[in-house]
Amino acid sequence: MSYYPIFLDVKGKRCLVIGGGSVALRKTNMLIDHEAKVVVISPQLCTELEELGEKIITVRREYQTGDLDGAFVVVAATDNQAINEQIATDASEKGILINVVDVPDLSNFIVPSYLRRGDLTIAVSTNGKSPALSRKIRTKLEDAFEQEYADLIAVVEEVRVELKSKGITVPAETWQQALDLDSLLGLIGSGKSDQAKLKLIQALKEARV
């Protein structure tokens, strides 16, 4: 199966995590990081889930079909295959996004391994064939994409906003020519973000000539 890569806005949306162990904890924290309204359903919760307190809504019982009502995303992370299959069936019938952890055949979406540097997100997927390999590749990327990339995005956005306020539209091709990554990242890494901004503006002018 080949998955269509997509980024979802889950901010403020009801997202269900069904399960109370370490896997459920990991999925819950990912959703919290993206400002979802997380509901965790399980008769028992691991200590770390308990410690999340008011960051989540807890329902301390086994899963029931009606739990899916109003859900935007559902993650099945129980250690009971029969329950996971029931969740997948119910979600499919209701047209809800469902991820059964480590069982892509029961899921209509999978979560890639990813790294974040501010507004930069790089996702790695093996189409569910090897999550371990995805994580290994992500680890290698972490060394190549450091915090300077987040700072560079801030500089680029600042320039874009200033140009837009002046009614100046810059074609994508011009941006590509002007973005000398090695030079700009070098300046930012040396604490010279202002110089990086000026250099980018000058490069844009030259690329437009």
DRENLUMVO-441099 format. One record per atom (N, C-alpha, C): residue number from 1; chain; atom name; y, x, z. Coordinates in steps of 0.2 Angstrom, whole numbers, plus 2048, in hexadecimal, padded with zeros to 3 digits. Example, Ala and Ser with C-alpha at 12.3 -4.5 7.8 and 13.67 -1.06 7.14 Angstrom:
! residues 2
1/A/N/7E4/842/827
1/A/CA/7EA/83E/827
1/A/C/7F0/842/827
2/A/N/7F5/840/823
2/A/CA/7FB/844/824
2/A/C/800/840/827
! end
This chain:
! residues 209
1/A/N/7FA/804/800
1/A/CA/800/800/800
1/A/C/806/804/800
2/A/N/80B/802/7FC
2/A/CA/812/806/7FC
2/A/C/817/802/7FF
3/A/N/81A/804/804
3/A/CA/81F/800/808
3/A/C/826/801/805
4/A/N/82A/7FC/805
4/A/CA/831/7FC/803
4/A/C/835/7FE/809
5/A/N/838/804/809
5/A/CA/83C/807/80E
5/A/C/842/802/80F
6/A/N/844/801/816
6/A/CA/849/7FC/817
6/A/C/84C/7FE/81F
7/A/N/852/7FD/820
7/A/CA/855/7FE/827
7/A/C/857/7F7/829
8/A/N/855/7F5/82F
8/A/CA/856/7EE/831
8/A/C/85B/7EE/837
9/A/N/860/7E9/837
9/A/CA/865/7E8/83C
9/A/C/862/7E4/841
10/A/N/860/7E7/847
10/A/CA/85D/7E3/84C
10/A/C/861/7E1/852
11/A/N/868/7E3/851
11/A/CA/86C/7E3/857
11/A/C/86D/7DB/859
12/A/N/86C/7DA/85F
12/A/CA/86C/7D4/862
12/A/C/867/7CF/860
13/A/N/862/7D1/85C
13/A/CA/85D/7CC/85A
13/A/C/857/7CD/85F
14/A/N/853/7C7/85F
14/A/CA/84E/7C6/864
14/A/C/848/7CA/861
15/A/N/846/7CF/864
15/A/CA/840/7D3/862
15/A/C/83B/7D3/867
16/A/N/834/7D2/865
16/A/CA/82F/7D1/86A
16/A/C/82B/7D7/86A
17/A/N/829/7DA/86F
17/A/CA/824/7DF/870
17/A/C/81E/7DC/874
18/A/N/818/7DC/872
18/A/CA/813/7D9/875
18/A/C/80E/7DE/878
19/A/N/80E/7E0/87E
19/A/CA/80A/7E5/881
19/A/C/80E/7E8/886
20/A/N/80B/7EC/88B
20/A/CA/80E/7EE/891
20/A/C/80D/7F6/892
21/A/N/80A/7F9/88D
21/A/CA/808/800/88F
21/A/C/80D/805/88B
22/A/N/80B/80B/88B
22/A/CA/80F/811/888
22/A/C/811/810/881
23/A/N/80D/80D/87D
23/A/CA/80F/80B/876
23/A/C/814/806/876
24/A/N/813/801/87A
24/A/CA/819/7FB/87A
24/A/C/81F/7FE/87D
25/A/N/81F/803/881
25/A/CA/825/806/884
25/A/C/828/80A/87F
26/A/N/825/80E/87B
26/A/CA/828/811/875
26/A/C/82B/80D/870
27/A/N/828/807/86E
27/A/CA/82B/803/86A
27/A/C/831/7FF/86D
28/A/N/830/7FD/873
28/A/CA/836/7FA/877
28/A/C/83C/7FE/877
29/A/N/83B/805/878
29/A/CA/841/809/879
29/A/C/844/80A/872
30/A/N/840/80A/86D
30/A/CA/843/80B/866
30/A/C/848/805/864
31/A/N/845/7FF/866
31/A/CA/849/7F9/865
31/A/C/84F/7F9/869
32/A/N/84F/7FB/870
32/A/CA/855/7FB/874
32/A/C/85A/800/871
33/A/N/858/805/86E
33/A/CA/85C/80A/86B
33/A/C/860/807/866
34/A/N/85D/802/863
34/A/CA/861/7FF/85D
34/A/C/864/7F8/85F
35/A/N/865/7F7/866
35/A/CA/868/7F2/868
35/A/C/865/7EB/867
36/A/N/85F/7EB/867
36/A/CA/85B/7E4/866
36/A/C/85B/7E1/86D
37/A/N/85A/7DA/86D
37/A/CA/858/7D6/873
37/A/C/851/7D6/873
38/A/N/84E/7DA/878
38/A/CA/847/7DC/878
38/A/C/843/7D7/87D
39/A/N/83E/7D4/87B
39/A/CA/83A/7D0/87F
39/A/C/833/7D3/880
40/A/N/831/7D5/885
40/A/CA/82A/7D8/886
40/A/C/825/7D3/88A
41/A/N/820/7D2/886
41/A/CA/81B/7CD/889
41/A/C/814/7D1/88B
42/A/N/813/7D1/891
42/A/CA/80C/7D4/893
42/A/C/80B/7D2/89B
43/A/N/805/7D1/89D
43/A/CA/804/7CF/8A4
43/A/C/805/7D5/8A8
44/A/N/805/7DB/8A5
44/A/CA/806/7E1/8A9
44/A/C/80B/7E6/8A5
45/A/N/80F/7E9/8A9
45/A/CA/814/7EE/8A5
45/A/C/813/7F5/8A9
46/A/N/813/7FA/8A4
46/A/CA/813/801/8A7
46/A/C/819/802/8AB
47/A/N/819/807/8AF
47/A/CA/81F/809/8B4
47/A/C/825/809/8B0
48/A/N/825/80D/8AA
48/A/CA/82B/80E/8A6
48/A/C/82E/808/8A3
49/A/N/82A/803/8A1
49/A/CA/82C/7FD/89F
49/A/C/830/7F9/8A5
50/A/N/82D/7F9/8AB
50/A/CA/82F/7F6/8B1
50/A/C/836/7F9/8B2
51/A/N/837/7FF/8B1
51/A/CA/83D/803/8B3
51/A/C/843/801/8AE
52/A/N/841/7FE/8A8
52/A/CA/847/7FC/8A3
52/A/C/84B/7F6/8A6
53/A/N/848/7F3/8AB
53/A/CA/84C/7ED/8AE
53/A/C/84F/7E8/8AA
54/A/N/856/7E8/8AA
54/A/CA/859/7E3/8A7
54/A/C/85B/7E4/89F
55/A/N/858/7EA/89D
55/A/CA/859/7EC/896
55/A/C/854/7E8/892
56/A/N/84F/7E5/895
56/A/CA/84A/7E1/891
56/A/C/849/7DA/895
57/A/N/846/7D5/891
57/A/CA/844/7CF/894
57/A/C/83C/7D0/895
58/A/N/83A/7CE/89A
58/A/CA/832/7CF/89B
58/A/C/82F/7C8/89C
59/A/N/829/7C7/899
59/A/CA/825/7C1/89A
59/A/C/81E/7C3/89C
60/A/N/81D/7C2/8A2
60/A/CA/817/7C5/8A5
60/A/C/811/7C1/8A5
61/A/N/80E/7C0/89F
61/A/CA/808/7BD/89E
61/A/C/805/7BF/897
62/A/N/800/7BC/895
62/A/CA/7FD/7BD/88F
62/A/C/801/7BA/889
63/A/N/800/7BD/883
63/A/CA/804/7BA/87D
63/A/C/802/7B3/87C
64/A/N/807/7AF/87A
64/A/CA/805/7A8/878
64/A/C/809/7A7/871
65/A/N/806/7A3/86C
65/A/CA/809/7A2/866
65/A/C/810/7A0/866
66/A/N/812/79C/86A
66/A/CA/819/79A/86A
66/A/C/81E/79F/86C
67/A/N/81B/7A5/86E
67/A/CA/820/7AA/870
67/A/C/824/7AD/86A
68/A/N/821/7AC/864
68/A/CA/824/7AF/85E
68/A/C/82B/7AB/85C
69/A/N/82B/7A5/85E
69/A/CA/831/7A0/85C
69/A/C/838/7A4/85D
70/A/N/83C/7A5/858
70/A/CA/842/7A8/858
70/A/C/842/7AF/858
71/A/N/83C/7B2/857
71/A/CA/83C/7B9/857
71/A/C/83E/7BC/850
72/A/N/841/7C2/850
72/A/CA/843/7C5/849
72/A/C/83E/7CA/847
73/A/N/83B/7CE/84C
73/A/CA/836/7D3/84B
73/A/C/831/7D2/851
74/A/N/82B/7D3/84F
74/A/CA/826/7D3/854
74/A/C/822/7DA/854
75/A/N/820/7DD/85A
75/A/CA/81C/7E3/85A
75/A/C/816/7E1/85E
76/A/N/810/7E2/85C
76/A/CA/80A/7E1/85F
76/A/C/808/7E7/862
77/A/N/808/7E9/868
77/A/CA/806/7EF/86B
77/A/C/801/7EE/871
78/A/N/7FC/7E9/870
78/A/CA/7F7/7E9/875
78/A/C/7F1/7ED/874
79/A/N/7ED/7ED/879
79/A/CA/7E6/7F1/877
79/A/C/7E1/7EC/876
80/A/N/7E3/7E6/874
80/A/CA/7DE/7E1/873
80/A/C/7DE/7DF/86B
81/A/N/7D9/7E1/867
81/A/CA/7DA/7E0/860
81/A/C/7DA/7D9/85E
82/A/N/7D6/7D4/862
82/A/CA/7D6/7CD/860
82/A/C/7DD/7CA/861
83/A/N/7E1/7CC/867
83/A/CA/7E8/7CA/868
83/A/C/7EC/7CC/863
84/A/N/7EC/7D3/861
84/A/CA/7F0/7D5/85C
84/A/C/7EF/7D2/855
85/A/N/7E9/7D0/853
85/A/CA/7E7/7CC/84D
85/A/C/7EB/7C5/84E
86/A/N/7EA/7C2/853
86/A/CA/7ED/7BB/854
86/A/C/7F5/7BC/853
87/A/N/7F8/7C1/856
87/A/CA/7FF/7C2/856
87/A/C/801/7C2/84E
88/A/N/7FD/7C7/84B
88/A/CA/7FE/7C8/844
88/A/C/7FE/7C1/840
89/A/N/7F9/7BE/841
89/A/CA/7F8/7B7/83E
89/A/C/7FD/7B2/83F
90/A/N/7FF/7B2/845
90/A/CA/805/7AD/847
90/A/C/80B/7AF/844
91/A/N/80D/7B6/844
91/A/CA/813/7B8/841
91/A/C/813/7B7/83A
92/A/N/80E/7B8/836
92/A/CA/80D/7B7/82F
92/A/C/80E/7B0/82D
93/A/N/80C/7AC/831
93/A/CA/80C/7A4/830
93/A/C/814/7A2/831
94/A/N/817/7A6/835
94/A/CA/81E/7A4/837
94/A/C/823/7A8/833
95/A/N/821/7AC/82E
95/A/CA/825/7B1/82A
95/A/C/829/7B5/82E
96/A/N/826/7B8/834
96/A/CA/82A/7BD/838
96/A/C/827/7C4/837
97/A/N/82C/7C9/837
97/A/CA/82A/7D0/836
97/A/C/825/7D2/83C
98/A/N/820/7D5/83A
98/A/CA/81B/7D6/83F
98/A/C/818/7DE/83E
99/A/N/818/7E1/843
99/A/CA/815/7E8/843
99/A/C/80F/7E8/849
100/A/N/809/7E9/847
100/A/CA/804/7EA/84B
100/A/C/803/7F2/84B
101/A/N/804/7F5/851
101/A/CA/805/7FC/851
101/A/C/7FE/7FF/84F
102/A/N/7FF/804/84A
102/A/CA/7F9/808/848
102/A/C/7F4/804/844
103/A/N/7F6/7FD/842
103/A/CA/7F2/7F9/83E
103/A/C/7F6/7F6/838
104/A/N/7F7/7FA/833
104/A/CA/7FC/7F8/82D
104/A/C/7F9/7F2/82A
105/A/N/7F2/7F1/82A
105/A/CA/7EF/7EC/826
105/A/C/7F1/7E5/829
106/A/N/7F3/7E5/830
106/A/CA/7F5/7DF/833
106/A/C/7FD/7DE/833
107/A/N/800/7E3/830
107/A/CA/808/7E3/831
107/A/C/80B/7E2/82A
108/A/N/811/7DF/82B
108/A/CA/815/7DE/824
108/A/C/81B/7E3/824
109/A/N/81B/7E7/82A
109/A/CA/81F/7ED/829
109/A/C/81D/7F3/82E
110/A/N/81E/7F9/82D
110/A/CA/81D/7FE/831
110/A/C/823/802/833
111/A/N/823/805/839
111/A/CA/829/809/83B
111/A/C/827/811/839
112/A/N/82C/814/835
112/A/CA/82B/81B/834
112/A/C/82D/81F/83A
113/A/N/82B/825/839
113/A/CA/82D/82A/83E
113/A/C/834/82C/83B
114/A/N/839/82D/840
114/A/CA/840/82E/83E
114/A/C/843/833/842
115/A/N/849/836/840
115/A/CA/84D/839/844
115/A/C/854/837/843
116/A/N/858/837/848
116/A/CA/85F/835/848
116/A/C/864/83B/84A
117/A/N/869/83B/846
117/A/CA/86F/840/848
117/A/C/875/83C/847
118/A/N/877/838/84C
118/A/CA/87D/834/84C
118/A/C/87B/82E/847
119/A/N/87F/82E/842
119/A/CA/87E/828/83D
119/A/C/879/82B/837
120/A/N/877/830/838
120/A/CA/872/833/833
120/A/C/86B/831/836
121/A/N/867/82D/832
121/A/CA/860/82C/833
121/A/C/85C/82E/82D
122/A/N/856/832/82F
122/A/CA/852/834/82A
122/A/C/84B/831/82C
123/A/N/848/82D/828
123/A/CA/841/82A/829
123/A/C/83C/82D/825
124/A/N/836/82E/828
124/A/CA/830/831/825
124/A/C/82A/82C/826
125/A/N/827/82B/820
125/A/CA/821/826/820
125/A/C/81C/829/81C
126/A/N/816/828/81E
126/A/CA/810/829/81A
126/A/C/80C/823/818
127/A/N/810/81D/818
127/A/CA/80E/817/816
127/A/C/808/815/81B
128/A/N/809/817/821
128/A/CA/804/815/826
128/A/C/7FE/819/826
129/A/N/7FD/81E/822
129/A/CA/7F7/822/821
129/A/C/7F6/827/826
130/A/N/7FB/82A/829
130/A/CA/7FB/82F/82E
130/A/C/801/830/832
131/A/N/802/82B/837
131/A/CA/808/82C/83B
131/A/C/809/833/83E
132/A/N/804/836/840
132/A/CA/804/83D/843
132/A/C/808/842/83E
133/A/N/806/841/837
133/A/CA/809/845/832
133/A/C/810/844/831
134/A/N/812/83D/832
134/A/CA/819/83B/831
134/A/C/81D/83E/837
135/A/N/81A/83E/83D
135/A/CA/81E/841/843
135/A/C/81E/849/842
136/A/N/819/84C/83F
136/A/CA/819/853/83E
136/A/C/81F/855/839
137/A/N/820/851/834
137/A/CA/825/852/82F
137/A/C/82C/851/832
138/A/N/82C/84C/836
138/A/CA/833/84B/839
138/A/C/835/850/83D
139/A/N/830/853/841
139/A/CA/831/859/845
139/A/C/834/85F/841
140/A/N/832/860/83B
140/A/CA/834/865/837
140/A/C/83B/864/835
141/A/N/83D/85E/833
141/A/CA/843/85B/831
141/A/C/848/85C/837
142/A/N/846/85B/83D
142/A/CA/84B/85C/843
142/A/C/84E/863/843
143/A/N/84A/868/841
143/A/CA/84D/86F/841
143/A/C/852/870/83B
144/A/N/851/86C/836
144/A/CA/856/86D/830
144/A/C/85C/868/830
145/A/N/85C/863/834
145/A/CA/861/85E/835
145/A/C/864/85E/83C
146/A/N/869/862/83D
146/A/CA/86B/862/844
146/A/C/871/85E/845
147/A/N/874/85F/84B
147/A/CA/87A/85A/84D
147/A/C/880/85B/848
148/A/N/880/860/845
148/A/CA/886/861/840
148/A/C/886/85C/83B
149/A/N/880/859/839
149/A/CA/880/854/834
149/A/C/883/84E/836
150/A/N/882/84C/83D
150/A/CA/886/846/840
150/A/C/88D/847/83F
151/A/N/890/84D/841
151/A/CA/897/84F/841
151/A/C/89A/84E/83A
152/A/N/895/851/835
152/A/CA/898/850/82E
152/A/C/899/849/82C
153/A/N/894/845/82E
153/A/CA/895/83E/82C
153/A/C/89B/83B/82F
154/A/N/89D/83D/835
154/A/CA/8A3/83B/838
154/A/C/8A9/83D/833
155/A/N/8A9/843/831
155/A/CA/8AE/846/82D
155/A/C/8AF/842/826
156/A/N/8A9/841/823
156/A/CA/8A9/83E/81D
156/A/C/8AC/837/81D
157/A/N/8AA/833/823
157/A/CA/8AC/82C/824
157/A/C/8B4/82C/825
158/A/N/8B6/831/829
158/A/CA/8BD/831/82A
158/A/C/8C1/832/823
159/A/N/8BF/837/81F
159/A/CA/8C2/838/818
159/A/C/8C1/831/814
160/A/N/8BC/82E/814
160/A/CA/8BB/828/810
160/A/C/8BF/823/812
161/A/N/8C0/822/819
161/A/CA/8C5/81D/81B
161/A/C/8CC/81E/819
162/A/N/8CE/824/81A
162/A/CA/8D5/826/818
162/A/C/8D6/825/811
163/A/N/8D1/827/80D
163/A/CA/8D2/826/805
163/A/C/8D2/81E/804
164/A/N/8CE/81B/807
164/A/CA/8CE/813/806
164/A/C/8D4/810/808
165/A/N/8D7/812/80D
165/A/CA/8DE/810/810
165/A/C/8E3/811/80B
166/A/N/8E3/816/806
166/A/CA/8E8/818/801
166/A/C/8E6/815/7FB
167/A/N/8E1/811/7FA
167/A/CA/8DE/80D/7F4
167/A/C/8DB/812/7EF
168/A/N/8D8/818/7F2
168/A/CA/8D5/81D/7EE
168/A/C/8CE/81C/7EE
169/A/N/8CB/81B/7E8
169/A/CA/8C3/81A/7E8
169/A/C/8C0/820/7E5
170/A/N/8BB/823/7E8
170/A/CA/8B8/829/7E6
170/A/C/8B1/828/7E3
171/A/N/8B0/829/7DD
171/A/CA/8A9/828/7DA
171/A/C/8A4/82C/7DE
172/A/N/89E/829/7DE
172/A/CA/898/82C/7E2
172/A/C/897/833/7DF
173/A/N/898/834/7D9
173/A/CA/897/83B/7D5
173/A/C/89B/840/7D8
174/A/N/8A2/83E/7D9
174/A/CA/8A7/842/7DC
174/A/C/8A5/844/7E3
175/A/N/8A3/840/7E7
175/A/CA/8A1/841/7EE
175/A/C/89B/847/7ED
176/A/N/896/846/7E9
176/A/CA/891/84A/7E8
176/A/C/893/851/7E7
177/A/N/898/852/7E2
177/A/CA/89B/858/7E1
177/A/C/89F/85C/7E6
178/A/N/8A2/857/7EA
178/A/CA/8A7/85A/7F0
178/A/C/8A3/85C/7F6
179/A/N/89D/859/7F7
179/A/CA/899/85A/7FD
179/A/C/895/861/7FD
180/A/N/899/866/7FE
180/A/CA/896/86D/7FF
180/A/C/893/86D/806
181/A/N/88D/86B/807
181/A/CA/88A/86B/80D
181/A/C/88A/871/811
182/A/N/888/877/80E
182/A/CA/888/87D/812
182/A/C/88E/87F/815
183/A/N/894/87E/811
183/A/CA/89A/880/813
183/A/C/89D/87B/818
184/A/N/89C/875/817
184/A/CA/89F/870/81C
184/A/C/89B/870/823
185/A/N/895/871/822
185/A/CA/891/871/828
185/A/C/892/878/82C
186/A/N/894/87D/829
186/A/CA/895/883/82C
186/A/C/89C/883/830
187/A/N/8A1/880/82D
187/A/CA/8A7/87E/830
187/A/C/8A6/87A/836
188/A/N/8A2/875/836
188/A/CA/8A1/870/83B
188/A/C/89D/873/841
189/A/N/899/877/83F
189/A/CA/895/87B/844
189/A/C/899/880/848
190/A/N/89E/882/845
190/A/CA/8A3/887/848
190/A/C/8A8/884/84C
191/A/N/8A8/87D/84C
191/A/CA/8AD/879/850
191/A/C/8B3/878/84C
192/A/N/8B3/878/845
192/A/CA/8B9/878/841
192/A/C/8B8/871/83D
193/A/N/8B7/86C/840
193/A/CA/8B7/866/83C
193/A/C/8BD/864/838
194/A/N/8C3/866/83B
194/A/CA/8C9/864/837
194/A/C/8C9/868/831
195/A/N/8C7/86E/831
195/A/CA/8C7/872/82B
195/A/C/8C2/870/826
196/A/N/8BC/86D/829
196/A/CA/8B7/86A/824
196/A/C/8BA/864/821
197/A/N/8BE/860/824
197/A/CA/8C1/85A/821
197/A/C/8C6/85C/81C
198/A/N/8CA/861/81D
198/A/CA/8CF/863/818
198/A/C/8CB/866/812
199/A/N/8C6/86A/813
199/A/CA/8C2/86D/80E
199/A/C/8BF/867/809
200/A/N/8BD/862/80D
200/A/CA/8BA/85C/809
200/A/C/8BF/859/805
201/A/N/8C5/857/808
201/A/CA/8CA/854/804
201/A/C/8CC/858/7FE
202/A/N/8CD/85F/7FF
202/A/CA/8CE/863/7F9
202/A/C/8C9/863/7F4
203/A/N/8C3/863/7F6
203/A/CA/8BD/863/7F1
203/A/C/8BD/85D/7ED
204/A/N/8BF/857/7F1
204/A/CA/8BF/851/7ED
204/A/C/8C4/851/7E8
205/A/N/8CA/854/7E9
205/A/CA/8D0/854/7E5
205/A/C/8CE/858/7DF
206/A/N/8CA/85E/7E0
206/A/CA/8C8/862/7DA
206/A/C/8C3/85F/7D6
207/A/N/8BE/85B/7D9
207/A/CA/8B9/858/7D6
207/A/C/8BC/852/7D1
208/A/N/8C1/84F/7D3
208/A/CA/8C4/84A/7CF
208/A/C/8C8/84C/7C9
209/A/N/8CA/852/7C9
209/A/CA/8CE/855/7C4
209/A/C/8CA/855/7BD
! end
